[in-house]
Amino acid sequence: MADRHTPISQDAAPDAAAPDPWTDLRAHTAARLALGRSGSALPTRALLEFGVAHAQARDTVHVQLDADVLAHTLQAQGCDTLQVASAAADRATYLLRPDLGRHLGAADAERLRAENVGSSHPTGPDGCDLLLVAADGLSSAAVAHHAAPLVQAIRAQAPGGWRIGPVVIATEARVALGDEVGALLGARLVAVLIGERPGLSAPDSLGIYLTWHPRVGRHDAQRNCISNVRPEGLPVQAAAARLWWLCQEARRLGLTGIGLKDRSDAAVVTGAAGAQPLPRRPQQGSESGDR
């Protein structure tokens, strides 16, 4: 019997991570596939990368949005902004009580009523055609990184005759908060630009939820969603073009949701500056929705 202290020969050492025959597929997706094997387990590199991605996804959920920085960036682009918060007092409450994230705090609700009546903003008593709400959701990083470029693209591609309201920056917010905000500001359509639930390959994915005639009590079947807005997914220019296609169809049909099918893949938004055919939808890298 060999002495237990005898070094293991190189020939007896386990093989390095065995290559995976699906490796070529990794060029087409950020999904975790073709990771290889080391014996019956994942290679060390793949295991460590998974741990890092999981930690990033967990951290993203807890990081708060710096609304002042976002407001400054949007104002530099020429946007009017309003800042509001949901009825969730802090991030911990927001995560434990999703229902509170769907409603405005009492003080902000009253302030928006006053904004709509007196109105130094483009809403006023007659409202606006499209209201944009930038909401932190479950990934403030998505909003911090992508909301301003997306708003800029939306405004640049706006068809003639559409009135866009101020950008409302909402913290501790769920998708349905946009219904109350839109109703108070008299919007015909509200688009909530919200951080999606982080995925292991996409901690900064942004979603857009479009609702016709927003009011408290709207449900998810009455919305259209554009998901995975980020450089590695759907670029902001393409997302803006798709949003305007949906907006025009929503106005034509008088609805959003299951009654409005997104057939924008080969469409051109009528009247939009620099309009071009929309690309095919990319594969999603996050779990859409925060509800």
TORKOL-4160 file (C-alpha; in steps of 0.2 Angstrom, whole numbers, padded with zeros to 4 digits, m for minus):
291
<pt num="1" X="0000" Y="0000" Z="0000"/>
<pt num="2" X="0007" Y="0017" Z="m0004"/>
<pt num="3" X="0011" Y="0029" Z="0010"/>
<pt num="4" X="m0003" Y="0041" Z="0013"/>
<pt num="5" X="0010" Y="0055" Z="0012"/>
<pt num="6" X="0016" Y="0050" Z="m0005"/>
<pt num="7" X="0012" Y="0064" Z="m0018"/>
<pt num="8" X="m0001" Y="0060" Z="m0031"/>
<pt num="9" X="0006" Y="0058" Z="m0048"/>
<pt num="10" X="0001" Y="0070" Z="m0062"/>
<pt num="11" X="m0006" Y="0055" Z="m0071"/>
<pt num="12" X="m0018" Y="0051" Z="m0056"/>
<pt num="13" X="m0024" Y="0069" Z="m0055"/>
<pt num="14" X="m0042" Y="0073" Z="m0060"/>
<pt num="15" X="m0044" Y="0079" Z="m0078"/>
<pt num="16" X="m0046" Y="0098" Z="m0081"/>
<pt num="17" X="m0064" Y="0104" Z="m0084"/>
<pt num="18" X="m0070" Y="0094" Z="m0099"/>
<pt num="19" X="m0076" Y="0104" Z="m0114"/>
<pt num="20" X="m0094" Y="0105" Z="m0117"/>
<pt num="21" X="m0100" Y="0101" Z="m0135"/>
<pt num="22" X="m0113" Y="0115" Z="m0134"/>
<pt num="23" X="m0099" Y="0128" Z="m0131"/>
<pt num="24" X="m0103" Y="0137" Z="m0148"/>
<pt num="25" X="m0120" Y="0142" Z="m0142"/>
<pt num="26" X="m0113" Y="0153" Z="m0129"/>
<pt num="27" X="m0109" Y="0166" Z="m0142"/>
<pt num="28" X="m0128" Y="0169" Z="m0144"/>
<pt num="29" X="m0133" Y="0171" Z="m0126"/>
<pt num="30" X="m0128" Y="0176" Z="m0109"/>
<pt num="31" X="m0138" Y="0161" Z="m0102"/>
<pt num="32" X="m0128" Y="0149" Z="m0091"/>
<pt num="33" X="m0126" Y="0134" Z="m0103"/>
<pt num="34" X="m0111" Y="0124" Z="m0109"/>
<pt num="35" X="m0101" Y="0127" Z="m0093"/>
<pt num="36" X="m0092" Y="0111" Z="m0094"/>
<pt num="37" X="m0089" Y="0098" Z="m0081"/>
<pt num="38" X="m0075" Y="0094" Z="m0068"/>
<pt num="39" X="m0079" Y="0076" Z="m0064"/>
<pt num="40" X="m0097" Y="0076" Z="m0059"/>
<pt num="41" X="m0097" Y="0094" Z="m0054"/>
<pt num="42" X="m0096" Y="0111" Z="m0061"/>
<pt num="43" X="m0079" Y="0118" Z="m0065"/>
<pt num="44" X="m0072" Y="0130" Z="m0051"/>
<pt num="45" X="m0073" Y="0145" Z="m0062"/>
<pt num="46" X="m0091" Y="0142" Z="m0067"/>
<pt num="47" X="m0096" Y="0140" Z="m0049"/>
<pt num="48" X="m0087" Y="0156" Z="m0043"/>
<pt num="49" X="m0095" Y="0166" Z="m0057"/>
<pt num="50" X="m0112" Y="0159" Z="m0052"/>
<pt num="51" X="m0109" Y="0165" Z="m0034"/>
<pt num="52" X="m0104" Y="0182" Z="m0040"/>
<pt num="53" X="m0119" Y="0184" Z="m0051"/>
<pt num="54" X="m0131" Y="0178" Z="m0037"/>
<pt num="55" X="m0123" Y="0190" Z="m0025"/>
<pt num="56" X="m0125" Y="0204" Z="m0037"/>
<pt num="57" X="m0143" Y="0200" Z="m0040"/>
<pt num="58" X="m0147" Y="0200" Z="m0021"/>
<pt num="59" X="m0138" Y="0216" Z="m0019"/>
<pt num="60" X="m0147" Y="0225" Z="m0033"/>
<pt num="61" X="m0164" Y="0222" Z="m0025"/>
<pt num="62" X="m0158" Y="0231" Z="m0009"/>
<pt num="63" X="m0149" Y="0246" Z="m0017"/>
<pt num="64" X="m0159" Y="0262" Z="m0017"/>
<pt num="65" X="m0161" Y="0274" Z="m0032"/>
<pt num="66" X="m0153" Y="0291" Z="m0031"/>
<pt num="67" X="m0168" Y="0301" Z="m0037"/>
<pt num="68" X="m0159" Y="0318" Z="m0036"/>
<pt num="69" X="m0145" Y="0312" Z="m0048"/>
<pt num="70" X="m0158" Y="0305" Z="m0060"/>
<pt num="71" X="m0168" Y="0321" Z="m0060"/>
<pt num="72" X="m0153" Y="0331" Z="m0063"/>
<pt num="73" X="m0149" Y="0321" Z="m0078"/>
<pt num="74" X="m0166" Y="0321" Z="m0085"/>
<pt num="75" X="m0167" Y="0340" Z="m0083"/>
<pt num="76" X="m0151" Y="0342" Z="m0092"/>
<pt num="77" X="m0160" Y="0334" Z="m0107"/>
<pt num="78" X="m0174" Y="0347" Z="m0106"/>
<pt num="79" X="m0186" Y="0336" Z="m0096"/>
<pt num="80" X="m0198" Y="0343" Z="m0083"/>
<pt num="81" X="m0197" Y="0331" Z="m0068"/>
<pt num="82" X="m0208" Y="0327" Z="m0052"/>
<pt num="83" X="m0202" Y="0316" Z="m0038"/>
<pt num="84" X="m0214" Y="0305" Z="m0028"/>
<pt num="85" X="m0213" Y="0290" Z="m0016"/>
<pt num="86" X="m0225" Y="0276" Z="m0013"/>
<pt num="87" X="m0233" Y="0272" Z="0003"/>
<pt num="88" X="m0219" Y="0260" Z="0008"/>
<pt num="89" X="m0209" Y="0270" Z="0021"/>
<pt num="90" X="m0192" Y="0261" Z="0017"/>
<pt num="91" X="m0184" Y="0248" Z="0006"/>
<pt num="92" X="m0187" Y="0234" Z="0019"/>
<pt num="93" X="m0205" Y="0238" Z="0020"/>
<pt num="94" X="m0206" Y="0239" Z="0001"/>
<pt num="95" X="m0199" Y="0221" Z="m0001"/>
<pt num="96" X="m0211" Y="0214" Z="0013"/>
<pt num="97" X="m0227" Y="0224" Z="0008"/>
<pt num="98" X="m0229" Y="0224" Z="m0011"/>
<pt num="99" X="m0246" Y="0232" Z="m0009"/>
<pt num="100" X="m0239" Y="0248" Z="m0002"/>
<pt num="101" X="m0228" Y="0250" Z="m0017"/>
<pt num="102" X="m0243" Y="0251" Z="m0028"/>
<pt num="103" X="m0250" Y="0267" Z="m0020"/>
<pt num="104" X="m0243" Y="0284" Z="m0017"/>
<pt num="105" X="m0240" Y="0291" Z="0000"/>
<pt num="106" X="m0254" Y="0303" Z="0005"/>
<pt num="107" X="m0243" Y="0319" Z="0004"/>
<pt num="108" X="m0237" Y="0315" Z="m0014"/>
<pt num="109" X="m0255" Y="0310" Z="m0020"/>
<pt num="110" X="m0261" Y="0327" Z="m0014"/>
<pt num="111" X="m0246" Y="0336" Z="m0022"/>
<pt num="112" X="m0250" Y="0328" Z="m0039"/>
<pt num="113" X="m0268" Y="0334" Z="m0038"/>
<pt num="114" X="m0262" Y="0351" Z="m0035"/>
<pt num="115" X="m0249" Y="0350" Z="m0050"/>
<pt num="116" X="m0263" Y="0344" Z="m0061"/>
<pt num="117" X="m0275" Y="0359" Z="m0056"/>
<pt num="118" X="m0263" Y="0373" Z="m0056"/>
<pt num="119" X="m0250" Y="0366" Z="m0068"/>
<pt num="120" X="m0233" Y="0373" Z="m0072"/>
<pt num="121" X="m0230" Y="0356" Z="m0081"/>
<pt num="122" X="m0236" Y="0350" Z="m0098"/>
<pt num="123" X="m0251" Y="0340" Z="m0090"/>
<pt num="124" X="m0262" Y="0353" Z="m0083"/>
<pt num="125" X="m0281" Y="0351" Z="m0083"/>
<pt num="126" X="m0281" Y="0344" Z="m0100"/>
<pt num="127" X="m0269" Y="0330" Z="m0096"/>
<pt num="128" X="m0256" Y="0323" Z="m0108"/>
<pt num="129" X="m0255" Y="0310" Z="m0121"/>
<pt num="130" X="m0241" Y="0300" Z="m0113"/>
<pt num="131" X="m0234" Y="0301" Z="m0096"/>
<pt num="132" X="m0217" Y="0293" Z="m0092"/>
<pt num="133" X="m0214" Y="0286" Z="m0074"/>
<pt num="134" X="m0196" Y="0281" Z="m0070"/>
<pt num="135" X="m0199" Y="0268" Z="m0055"/>
<pt num="136" X="m0185" Y="0260" Z="m0046"/>
<pt num="137" X="m0194" Y="0243" Z="m0044"/>
<pt num="138" X="m0183" Y="0228" Z="m0040"/>
<pt num="139" X="m0167" Y="0235" Z="m0049"/>
<pt num="140" X="m0163" Y="0253" Z="m0045"/>
<pt num="141" X="m0147" Y="0250" Z="m0056"/>
<pt num="142" X="m0158" Y="0247" Z="m0071"/>
<pt num="143" X="m0166" Y="0264" Z="m0069"/>
<pt num="144" X="m0150" Y="0273" Z="m0064"/>
<pt num="145" X="m0141" Y="0266" Z="m0080"/>
<pt num="146" X="m0155" Y="0265" Z="m0093"/>
<pt num="147" X="m0169" Y="0277" Z="m0089"/>
<pt num="148" X="m0162" Y="0293" Z="m0095"/>
<pt num="149" X="m0155" Y="0286" Z="m0112"/>
<pt num="150" X="m0172" Y="0278" Z="m0114"/>
<pt num="151" X="m0182" Y="0294" Z="m0110"/>
<pt num="152" X="m0171" Y="0303" Z="m0122"/>
<pt num="153" X="m0174" Y="0291" Z="m0136"/>
<pt num="154" X="m0193" Y="0291" Z="m0133"/>
<pt num="155" X="m0194" Y="0310" Z="m0134"/>
<pt num="156" X="m0183" Y="0310" Z="m0150"/>
<pt num="157" X="m0194" Y="0298" Z="m0158"/>
<pt num="158" X="m0211" Y="0305" Z="m0153"/>
<pt num="159" X="m0224" Y="0306" Z="m0168"/>
<pt num="160" X="m0230" Y="0323" Z="m0171"/>
<pt num="161" X="m0245" Y="0329" Z="m0161"/>
<pt num="162" X="m0241" Y="0319" Z="m0145"/>
<pt num="163" X="m0240" Y="0328" Z="m0129"/>
<pt num="164" X="m0228" Y="0321" Z="m0117"/>
<pt num="165" X="m0230" Y="0325" Z="m0098"/>
<pt num="166" X="m0216" Y="0327" Z="m0085"/>
<pt num="167" X="m0205" Y="0312" Z="m0081"/>
<pt num="168" X="m0211" Y="0306" Z="m0064"/>
<pt num="169" X="m0197" Y="0298" Z="m0054"/>
<pt num="170" X="m0205" Y="0286" Z="m0041"/>
<pt num="171" X="m0196" Y="0277" Z="m0027"/>
<pt num="172" X="m0201" Y="0261" Z="m0018"/>
<pt num="173" X="m0213" Y="0259" Z="m0033"/>
<pt num="174" X="m0222" Y="0244" Z="m0041"/>
<pt num="175" X="m0229" Y="0244" Z="m0058"/>
<pt num="176" X="m0247" Y="0249" Z="m0052"/>
<pt num="177" X="m0241" Y="0265" Z="m0045"/>
<pt num="178" X="m0241" Y="0272" Z="m0062"/>
<pt num="179" X="m0260" Y="0270" Z="m0063"/>
<pt num="180" X="m0263" Y="0282" Z="m0048"/>
<pt num="181" X="m0249" Y="0294" Z="m0055"/>
<pt num="182" X="m0257" Y="0294" Z="m0072"/>
<pt num="183" X="m0274" Y="0296" Z="m0066"/>
<pt num="184" X="m0270" Y="0311" Z="m0055"/>
<pt num="185" X="m0260" Y="0319" Z="m0069"/>
<pt num="186" X="m0274" Y="0316" Z="m0082"/>
<pt num="187" X="m0263" Y="0305" Z="m0093"/>
<pt num="188" X="m0271" Y="0295" Z="m0108"/>
<pt num="189" X="m0257" Y="0283" Z="m0107"/>
<pt num="190" X="m0244" Y="0279" Z="m0094"/>
<pt num="191" X="m0228" Y="0270" Z="m0097"/>
<pt num="192" X="m0219" Y="0264" Z="m0082"/>
<pt num="193" X="m0200" Y="0262" Z="m0084"/>
<pt num="194" X="m0196" Y="0250" Z="m0070"/>
<pt num="195" X="m0181" Y="0240" Z="m0064"/>
<pt num="196" X="m0185" Y="0222" Z="m0067"/>
<pt num="197" X="m0182" Y="0208" Z="m0055"/>
<pt num="198" X="m0164" Y="0204" Z="m0057"/>
<pt num="199" X="m0159" Y="0188" Z="m0066"/>
<pt num="200" X="m0142" Y="0179" Z="m0064"/>
<pt num="201" X="m0136" Y="0186" Z="m0080"/>
<pt num="202" X="m0145" Y="0203" Z="m0080"/>
<pt num="203" X="m0145" Y="0213" Z="m0064"/>
<pt num="204" X="m0149" Y="0229" Z="m0073"/>
<pt num="205" X="m0163" Y="0225" Z="m0085"/>
<pt num="206" X="m0177" Y="0238" Z="m0087"/>
<pt num="207" X="m0195" Y="0235" Z="m0091"/>
<pt num="208" X="m0208" Y="0246" Z="m0099"/>
<pt num="209" X="m0227" Y="0244" Z="m0094"/>
<pt num="210" X="m0239" Y="0253" Z="m0105"/>
<pt num="211" X="m0257" Y="0256" Z="m0099"/>
<pt num="212" X="m0272" Y="0265" Z="m0107"/>
<pt num="213" X="m0282" Y="0277" Z="m0097"/>
<pt num="214" X="m0273" Y="0273" Z="m0081"/>
<pt num="215" X="m0283" Y="0272" Z="m0065"/>
<pt num="216" X="m0282" Y="0263" Z="m0048"/>
<pt num="217" X="m0288" Y="0246" Z="m0050"/>
<pt num="218" X="m0280" Y="0242" Z="m0067"/>
<pt num="219" X="m0273" Y="0224" Z="m0068"/>
<pt num="220" X="m0259" Y="0216" Z="m0078"/>
<pt num="221" X="m0270" Y="0209" Z="m0092"/>
<pt num="222" X="m0273" Y="0228" Z="m0096"/>
<pt num="223" X="m0255" Y="0232" Z="m0099"/>
<pt num="224" X="m0242" Y="0229" Z="m0113"/>
<pt num="225" X="m0224" Y="0225" Z="m0107"/>
<pt num="226" X="m0208" Y="0228" Z="m0116"/>
<pt num="227" X="m0194" Y="0218" Z="m0107"/>
<pt num="228" X="m0176" Y="0217" Z="m0105"/>
<pt num="229" X="m0171" Y="0235" Z="m0111"/>
<pt num="230" X="m0152" Y="0236" Z="m0109"/>
<pt num="231" X="m0137" Y="0236" Z="m0121"/>
<pt num="232" X="m0136" Y="0217" Z="m0120"/>
<pt num="233" X="m0154" Y="0214" Z="m0123"/>
<pt num="234" X="m0166" Y="0227" Z="m0132"/>
<pt num="235" X="m0157" Y="0243" Z="m0135"/>
<pt num="236" X="m0165" Y="0259" Z="m0130"/>
<pt num="237" X="m0168" Y="0265" Z="m0148"/>
<pt num="238" X="m0177" Y="0249" Z="m0152"/>
<pt num="239" X="m0187" Y="0250" Z="m0136"/>
<pt num="240" X="m0193" Y="0267" Z="m0139"/>
<pt num="241" X="m0198" Y="0263" Z="m0157"/>
<pt num="242" X="m0208" Y="0248" Z="m0150"/>
<pt num="243" X="m0216" Y="0259" Z="m0137"/>
<pt num="244" X="m0222" Y="0272" Z="m0150"/>
<pt num="245" X="m0229" Y="0258" Z="m0161"/>
<pt num="246" X="m0239" Y="0251" Z="m0146"/>
<pt num="247" X="m0244" Y="0269" Z="m0141"/>
<pt num="248" X="m0252" Y="0273" Z="m0158"/>
<pt num="249" X="m0261" Y="0256" Z="m0158"/>
<pt num="250" X="m0267" Y="0259" Z="m0141"/>
<pt num="251" X="m0274" Y="0276" Z="m0146"/>
<pt num="252" X="m0282" Y="0268" Z="m0162"/>
<pt num="253" X="m0290" Y="0254" Z="m0152"/>
<pt num="254" X="m0294" Y="0263" Z="m0136"/>
<pt num="255" X="m0285" Y="0249" Z="m0125"/>
<pt num="256" X="m0269" Y="0241" Z="m0120"/>
<pt num="257" X="m0266" Y="0223" Z="m0113"/>
<pt num="258" X="m0272" Y="0207" Z="m0120"/>
<pt num="259" X="m0283" Y="0216" Z="m0134"/>
<pt num="260" X="m0267" Y="0224" Z="m0141"/>
<pt num="261" X="m0255" Y="0212" Z="m0149"/>
<pt num="262" X="m0238" Y="0217" Z="m0152"/>
<pt num="263" X="m0235" Y="0215" Z="m0171"/>
<pt num="264" X="m0221" Y="0228" Z="m0171"/>
<pt num="265" X="m0207" Y="0217" Z="m0177"/>
<pt num="266" X="m0207" Y="0223" Z="m0195"/>
<pt num="267" X="m0216" Y="0239" Z="m0192"/>
<pt num="268" X="m0211" Y="0257" Z="m0194"/>
<pt num="269" X="m0218" Y="0270" Z="m0182"/>
<pt num="270" X="m0227" Y="0283" Z="m0192"/>
<pt num="271" X="m0221" Y="0300" Z="m0191"/>
<pt num="272" X="m0206" Y="0296" Z="m0179"/>
<pt num="273" X="m0190" Y="0305" Z="m0183"/>
<pt num="274" X="m0177" Y="0292" Z="m0190"/>
<pt num="275" X="m0190" Y="0278" Z="m0189"/>
<pt num="276" X="m0183" Y="0261" Z="m0195"/>
<pt num="277" X="m0189" Y="0243" Z="m0195"/>
<pt num="278" X="m0189" Y="0236" Z="m0177"/>
<pt num="279" X="m0177" Y="0221" Z="m0174"/>
<pt num="280" X="m0182" Y="0204" Z="m0168"/>
<pt num="281" X="m0185" Y="0203" Z="m0149"/>
<pt num="282" X="m0169" Y="0197" Z="m0140"/>
<pt num="283" X="m0169" Y="0183" Z="m0128"/>
<pt num="284" X="m0173" Y="0189" Z="m0111"/>
<pt num="285" X="m0160" Y="0188" Z="m0097"/>
<pt num="286" X="m0171" Y="0193" Z="m0082"/>
<pt num="287" X="m0187" Y="0189" Z="m0075"/>
<pt num="288" X="m0199" Y="0203" Z="m0081"/>
<pt num="289" X="m0211" Y="0211" Z="m0070"/>
<pt num="290" X="m0211" Y="0217" Z="m0052"/>
<pt num="291" X="m0230" Y="0217" Z="m0049"/>
